[in-house]
Amino acid sequence: MKLRYLSHACFEINNAKTVLIDPYFPDNKLAPKYEGSPDLILITHEHFDHSDAANFDCLVLAPSTCKFKRMITVNIGDTFDFSDISIKAVKASLHHDSKSSSGYLINYEGKKVYHAGDTYLDAIDKIAKVDIFMVPIGGTYTMNIDEAIEALKIIEPELTIPMHYNTFPEIKADPKEFQIKAENSGFKVKIMDFGEEIDI
């Protein structure tokens, strides 16, 4: 199974099916060119930098504040099964001016992947046996680096990938600083380049 980082909070998980999370391509100078054809899109909340799904012809899971033509509304705690993919909506902070926000816990090919969405530490609860944890580190609209380290201590993931940093001046953060602090606390971190793909 492949995991590709497309900058900001956007990831693609690809095997038999392709899942795209929080697409953000127009006006995003950090985003690589994307020519994928997702089978399913997950949107954490309605803000423009997380919800660029209108031009894709596939099913979208999103909170009620989003409106797409092929959409299933998600509420925290809802679970959805798509072939061999299981997805659970988990809580995220109602940060800045978002009226409805979630994270996603994705079980796919025996791997448990947790995309925390735009959240602060208050919404992080213990989840057993997380293989991959995508955690925001940019501060301002989400956790900062030190708060993200505290999130790792709660989740205890096998591997953490920092996200939601350096897209805008307000969320400038050094992922290397996060990596050093996390590894000093006993956690494994992978800093992914924009467009990089790894096997998970």
C-alpha positions as CSV (number, residue, x, y, z in Angstrom):
1,M,0.0,0.0,0.0
2,K,1.3,3.5,-0.9
3,L,1.0,6.7,1.0
4,R,1.7,9.9,-0.9
5,Y,1.9,13.4,0.7
6,L,0.5,16.2,-1.5
7,S,1.4,19.1,0.9
8,H,-0.6,20.9,3.6
9,A,-3.0,18.3,5.0
10,C,-3.5,16.3,1.8
11,F,-2.6,12.7,1.5
12,E,-3.4,9.9,-1.0
13,I,-3.6,6.3,0.1
14,N,-3.4,3.9,-2.8
15,N,-3.7,0.2,-3.3
16,A,-6.7,-1.5,-4.9
17,K,-8.7,1.7,-4.2
18,T,-7.5,5.3,-3.9
19,V,-8.5,7.4,-1.0
20,L,-7.7,11.2,-1.1
21,I,-7.8,13.2,2.1
22,D,-8.3,17.0,2.3
23,P,-7.4,17.9,-1.2
24,Y,-6.0,21.4,-1.7
25,F,-4.6,22.2,-5.1
26,P,-5.7,25.6,-6.6
27,D,-3.6,28.5,-5.3
28,N,-1.4,26.1,-3.3
29,K,2.1,26.7,-4.5
30,L,3.5,23.8,-2.5
31,A,1.2,21.2,-4.1
32,P,2.6,18.9,-6.8
33,K,0.6,18.3,-9.9
34,Y,-2.1,15.8,-9.2
35,E,-3.5,13.6,-11.9
36,G,-5.0,10.8,-9.7
37,S,-8.5,9.5,-9.9
38,P,-9.6,8.9,-6.3
39,D,-12.4,6.4,-5.6
40,L,-13.2,8.2,-2.3
41,I,-12.4,11.6,-0.8
42,L,-12.4,12.4,2.9
43,I,-12.9,16.0,3.9
44,T,-12.2,17.0,7.5
45,H,-14.0,20.4,7.3
46,E,-15.3,23.0,5.0
47,H,-12.3,25.5,4.7
48,F,-10.9,26.0,1.2
49,D,-7.5,24.6,2.0
50,H,-9.1,21.2,2.9
51,S,-12.1,20.8,0.6
52,D,-11.0,21.0,-3.0
53,A,-13.2,18.1,-4.1
54,A,-15.7,19.7,-6.5
55,N,-13.9,18.7,-9.6
56,F,-13.6,15.0,-8.8
57,D,-16.3,12.5,-9.9
58,C,-16.3,10.3,-6.8
59,L,-18.0,9.8,-3.5
60,V,-17.1,12.3,-0.8
61,L,-17.3,11.9,3.0
62,A,-17.6,15.2,4.7
63,P,-19.2,17.1,7.6
64,S,-22.6,18.8,7.0
65,T,-21.0,22.2,6.4
66,C,-19.7,20.9,3.1
67,K,-21.8,20.5,0.0
68,F,-20.8,18.2,-2.8
69,K,-23.0,16.4,-5.4
70,R,-21.9,12.9,-4.4
71,M,-21.6,13.3,-0.7
72,I,-22.3,11.3,2.5
73,T,-22.5,13.5,5.6
74,V,-20.4,12.3,8.5
75,N,-20.9,12.8,12.2
76,I,-18.4,12.0,14.9
77,G,-18.5,8.3,15.6
78,D,-19.9,7.3,12.3
79,T,-18.3,4.3,10.6
80,F,-18.3,3.5,6.9
81,D,-17.3,0.4,5.0
82,F,-16.2,0.5,1.4
83,S,-15.0,-2.8,0.1
84,D,-11.9,-3.6,2.2
85,I,-11.7,0.0,3.6
86,S,-13.2,0.9,7.0
87,I,-13.4,4.6,7.9
88,K,-14.4,6.1,11.2
89,A,-15.0,9.8,11.8
90,V,-13.3,10.9,15.1
91,K,-13.5,14.2,16.9
92,A,-11.4,17.2,16.1
93,S,-11.4,20.7,17.7
94,L,-14.0,23.2,16.5
95,H,-11.1,25.5,15.7
96,H,-11.2,29.1,14.6
97,D,-14.5,29.5,12.6
98,S,-15.2,25.9,11.6
99,K,-18.7,24.8,12.6
100,S,-18.1,21.1,12.0
101,S,-14.8,19.3,11.9
102,S,-13.5,15.7,12.2
103,G,-10.5,13.5,11.9
104,Y,-10.5,10.1,10.2
105,L,-9.4,6.7,11.4
106,I,-8.8,4.5,8.3
107,N,-8.4,0.8,8.4
108,Y,-7.1,-0.4,5.1
109,E,-5.1,-3.6,4.2
110,G,-4.4,-4.3,7.8
111,K,-3.0,-0.8,8.5
112,K,-4.6,1.7,10.9
113,V,-4.1,5.3,9.6
114,Y,-5.2,8.3,11.7
115,H,-5.5,11.7,10.0
116,A,-6.2,14.1,12.9
117,G,-7.5,17.0,10.7
118,D,-7.2,20.6,11.9
119,T,-7.2,20.1,15.6
120,Y,-5.8,21.1,19.0
121,L,-4.7,18.8,21.7
122,D,-8.1,18.9,23.5
123,A,-9.6,16.6,20.8
124,I,-6.9,13.9,20.9
125,D,-8.0,10.7,22.7
126,K,-6.2,7.4,23.0
127,I,-6.7,5.1,20.0
128,A,-5.2,1.7,20.2
129,K,-2.5,0.4,17.8
130,V,-2.2,3.3,15.3
131,D,0.3,2.5,12.5
132,I,0.4,5.9,10.8
133,F,-0.5,9.2,12.5
134,M,-0.7,12.4,10.5
135,V,-0.5,15.2,12.9
136,P,-0.6,19.0,12.4
137,I,2.3,21.0,13.8
138,G,1.8,24.5,12.4
139,G,0.2,26.2,15.4
140,T,-2.2,29.2,15.0
141,Y,-5.1,27.0,13.6
142,T,-3.9,23.7,15.0
143,M,-1.5,22.2,17.5
144,N,2.0,23.6,17.5
145,I,5.1,21.4,17.7
146,D,5.2,21.0,21.5
147,E,1.5,20.2,21.6
148,A,1.9,17.7,18.8
149,I,4.5,15.9,20.9
150,E,2.0,15.6,23.7
151,A,-0.5,14.1,21.1
152,L,2.1,11.4,20.3
153,K,2.3,10.5,24.0
154,I,-1.4,9.9,23.9
155,I,-1.7,8.1,20.6
156,E,1.7,6.2,20.7
157,P,1.7,5.5,17.0
158,E,4.2,3.3,15.1
159,L,5.1,6.1,12.7
160,T,4.2,9.8,12.7
161,I,4.1,12.2,9.7
162,P,3.9,15.9,10.4
163,M,1.5,18.0,8.3
164,H,-0.2,21.4,8.1
165,Y,2.9,23.6,8.2
166,N,4.6,26.2,6.0
167,T,1.7,26.6,3.5
168,F,1.0,30.1,4.9
169,P,3.1,32.4,7.0
170,E,0.7,31.9,10.0
171,I,1.6,28.2,10.2
172,K,5.4,28.4,9.7
173,A,7.0,25.5,11.6
174,D,10.2,23.4,11.3
175,P,9.4,19.7,10.8
176,K,12.9,18.8,11.7
177,E,12.5,20.4,15.1
178,F,9.4,18.3,15.5
179,Q,11.2,15.2,14.4
180,I,14.1,15.7,16.9
181,K,11.8,16.3,19.8
182,A,9.6,13.4,18.9
183,E,12.5,11.0,18.5
184,N,14.0,12.2,21.8
185,S,10.6,11.1,23.3
186,G,10.9,7.7,21.8
187,F,8.8,8.1,18.6
188,K,9.5,7.4,15.0
189,V,8.9,10.3,12.6
190,K,9.0,10.5,8.8
191,I,9.2,14.0,7.2
192,M,7.7,13.6,3.8
193,D,8.6,15.8,0.9
194,F,5.7,17.3,-1.1
195,G,4.8,14.7,-3.7
196,E,6.8,11.9,-2.0
197,E,5.4,8.4,-1.9
198,I,6.2,5.7,0.6
199,D,5.2,2.1,1.2
200,I,3.3,1.5,4.4
